[in-house]
Amino acid sequence: MNDIGIQTDRAFPIFPESKVSLKQNTVDFRDFIKQAIYRTDQRQKDADIAIENMMQGNTGIHETMLELSKADLSLRILNQFRSKTMESYKQIMQMTF
């Protein structure tokens, strides 16, 4: 099976926890997807906690809105990535070899 990877810069990896090959300077595609889903889920959980903290009076509206915006943006990016991936898959399936 071919290794499909995403090129990254060592000084600023896309996901620091992902396995980065020192030879090719790439992140495994599967790990990239897993980390993207995990981080999106974590942002959603952080937003939920921020709402609870605001309702209890522990944080202000600005901090809560910031967390909600991060969660929203993360989900939108993941959804766009999914759409583009599915579109690419459909185009590949239509190719004739």
Backbone hydrogen bonds in HBPLUS format (Angstrom, degrees):
<---DONOR---> <-ACCEPTOR-->    atom                        ^
c    i                          cat <-CA-CA->   ^        H-A-AA   ^      H-
h    n   atom  resd res      DA  || num        DHA   H-A  angle D-A-AA Bond
n    s   type  num  typ     dist DA aas  dist angle  dist       angle   num
A0029-PHE N   A0004-ILE O   3.19 MM  25  5.91 156.4  2.25 158.9 151.7     1
A0006-ILE N   A0027-VAL O   2.98 MM  21  5.20 151.3  2.06 138.3 147.1     2
A0027-VAL N   A0006-ILE O   2.93 MM  21  5.20 149.6  2.02 133.8 142.5     3
A0008-THR N   A0025-ASN O   3.32 MM  17  6.25 160.6  2.36 156.7 153.5     4
A0012-PHE N   A0009-ASP O   3.11 MM   3  5.28 135.2  2.32 101.3 113.5     5
A0018-SER N   A0015-PHE O   2.98 MM   3  5.55 157.9  2.03 121.0 127.8     6
A0021-SER N   A0026-THR O   3.14 MM   5  5.62 158.7  2.19 157.7 160.5     7
A0025-ASN N   A0021-SER O   2.84 MM   4  5.21 134.5  2.05 133.4 144.7     8
A0032-PHE N   A0028-ASP O   2.90 MM   4  6.16 151.9  1.98 152.3 161.5     9
A0033-ILE N   A0029-PHE O   3.00 MM   4  6.30 157.0  2.06 151.5 156.0    10
A0034-LYS N   A0030-ARG O   2.99 MM   4  6.25 166.6  2.01 151.2 155.1    11
A0035-GLN N   A0031-ASP O   2.90 MM   4  6.02 163.8  1.93 150.0 154.2    12
A0036-ALA N   A0032-PHE O   2.97 MM   4  6.13 152.5  2.04 143.4 151.4    13
A0037-ILE N   A0033-ILE O   2.97 MM   4  6.21 162.5  2.00 155.9 159.7    14
A0038-TYR N   A0034-LYS O   2.88 MM   4  6.06 161.5  1.92 148.5 154.5    15
A0039-ARG N   A0035-GLN O   2.82 MM   4  5.94 166.4  1.84 150.2 154.0    16
A0040-THR N   A0036-ALA O   3.01 MM   4  6.12 154.5  2.08 142.3 149.4    17
A0041-ASP N   A0037-ILE O   2.95 MM   4  6.13 162.7  1.98 150.9 155.6    18
A0042-GLN N   A0038-TYR O   2.85 MM   4  6.09 154.9  1.91 148.9 156.6    19
A0043-ARG N   A0039-ARG O   2.91 MM   4  6.12 152.0  1.99 144.4 151.4    20
A0044-GLN N   A0040-THR O   3.07 MM   4  6.36 153.0  2.14 146.3 153.3    21
A0045-LYS N   A0041-ASP O   3.01 MM   4  6.33 155.5  2.07 148.6 155.2    22
A0046-ASP N   A0042-GLN O   2.85 MM   4  6.09 155.2  1.91 148.5 155.7    23
A0047-ALA N   A0043-ARG O   2.93 MM   4  6.15 150.6  2.01 144.2 151.9    24
A0048-ASP N   A0044-GLN O   3.03 MM   4  6.33 152.9  2.10 144.6 151.7    25
A0049-ILE N   A0045-LYS O   2.96 MM   4  6.26 157.3  2.02 149.7 155.5    26
A0050-ALA N   A0046-ASP O   2.89 MM   4  6.11 153.5  1.96 144.9 152.7    27
A0051-ILE N   A0047-ALA O   2.98 MM   4  6.25 151.3  2.06 146.7 153.8    28
A0052-GLU N   A0048-ASP O   3.05 MM   4  6.35 161.2  2.08 147.6 152.4    29
A0053-ASN N   A0049-ILE O   2.85 MM   4  6.12 158.8  1.90 151.5 157.6    30
A0054-MET N   A0050-ALA O   2.91 MM   4  6.10 150.6  2.00 143.8 151.7    31
A0055-MET N   A0051-ILE O   2.94 MM   4  6.18 159.5  1.98 151.4 156.8    32
A0056-GLN N   A0052-GLU O   3.07 MM   4  6.31 138.3  2.25 140.9 151.9    33
A0058-ASN N   A0053-ASN O   2.79 MM   5  5.08 147.3  1.89 162.0 156.0    34
A0057-GLY N   A0054-MET O   2.98 MM   3  4.93 148.7  2.08  98.5 108.5    35
A0064-THR N   A0060-GLY O   3.30 MM   4  6.50 159.0  2.34 144.3 150.3    36
A0065-MET N   A0061-ILE O   2.86 MM   4  6.01 160.8  1.90 149.2 154.5    37
A0066-LEU N   A0062-HIS O   2.97 MM   4  6.13 149.6  2.07 143.5 151.9    38
A0067-GLU N   A0063-GLU O   3.10 MM   4  6.38 157.8  2.16 145.5 150.2    39
A0068-LEU N   A0064-THR O   2.94 MM   4  6.22 157.2  1.99 150.4 157.4    40
A0069-SER N   A0065-MET O   2.87 MM   4  6.02 152.0  1.95 144.0 151.6    41
A0070-LYS N   A0066-LEU O   2.99 MM   4  6.25 154.9  2.05 147.0 153.6    42
A0071-ALA N   A0067-GLU O   3.02 MM   4  6.24 161.4  2.05 147.9 152.6    43
A0072-ASP N   A0068-LEU O   2.91 MM   4  6.08 158.7  1.95 146.4 152.6    44
A0073-LEU N   A0069-SER O   2.92 MM   4  6.04 168.6  1.93 151.9 154.8    45
A0074-SER N   A0070-LYS O   2.95 MM   4  6.05 162.0  1.98 148.3 153.8    46
A0075-LEU N   A0071-ALA O   3.02 MM   4  6.18 159.0  2.06 147.5 152.6    47
A0076-ARG N   A0072-ASP O   2.95 MM   4  6.17 156.7  2.00 150.1 156.9    48
A0077-ILE N   A0073-LEU O   2.93 MM   4  6.13 160.4  1.97 152.7 157.5    49
A0078-LEU N   A0074-SER O   3.04 MM   4  6.22 162.6  2.08 146.4 151.3    50
A0079-ASN N   A0075-LEU O   2.93 MM   4  6.07 153.7  2.00 144.4 151.9    51
A0080-GLN N   A0076-ARG O   2.92 MM   4  6.16 154.6  1.99 146.3 153.0    52
A0081-PHE N   A0077-ILE O   2.90 MM   4  6.13 157.3  1.95 150.4 156.9    53
A0082-ARG N   A0078-LEU O   2.95 MM   4  6.17 155.9  2.01 145.0 151.3    54
A0083-SER N   A0079-ASN O   2.94 MM   4  6.19 159.3  1.98 147.4 152.9    55
A0084-LYS N   A0080-GLN O   2.93 MM   4  6.14 165.8  1.95 153.8 157.0    56
A0085-THR N   A0081-PHE O   2.91 MM   4  6.04 154.8  1.97 147.0 154.5    57
A0086-MET N   A0082-ARG O   2.92 MM   4  6.13 161.8  1.95 152.5 156.9    58
A0087-GLU N   A0083-SER O   2.94 MM   4  6.11 156.2  2.00 146.7 153.8    59
A0088-SER N   A0084-LYS O   2.93 MM   4  6.11 157.0  1.99 145.0 151.0    60
A0089-TYR N   A0085-THR O   2.92 MM   4  6.14 157.1  1.97 147.6 154.1    61
A0090-LYS N   A0086-MET O   2.98 MM   4  6.21 160.6  2.01 149.7 154.0    62
A0091-GLN N   A0087-GLU O   3.08 MM   4  6.34 153.0  2.15 145.0 152.2    63
A0092-ILE N   A0088-SER O   2.95 MM   4  6.21 156.0  2.01 151.0 157.5    64
A0093-MET N   A0089-TYR O   2.94 MM   4  6.19 155.7  2.00 150.1 156.9    65
A0094-GLN N   A0090-LYS O   3.18 MM   4  6.36 130.5  2.43 136.4 148.1    66
A0094-GLN N   A0091-GLN O   3.23 MM   3  5.19 136.1  2.44  94.1 105.9    67
A0095-MET N   A0092-ILE O   3.14 MM   3  5.31 151.7  2.23 102.9 111.5    68
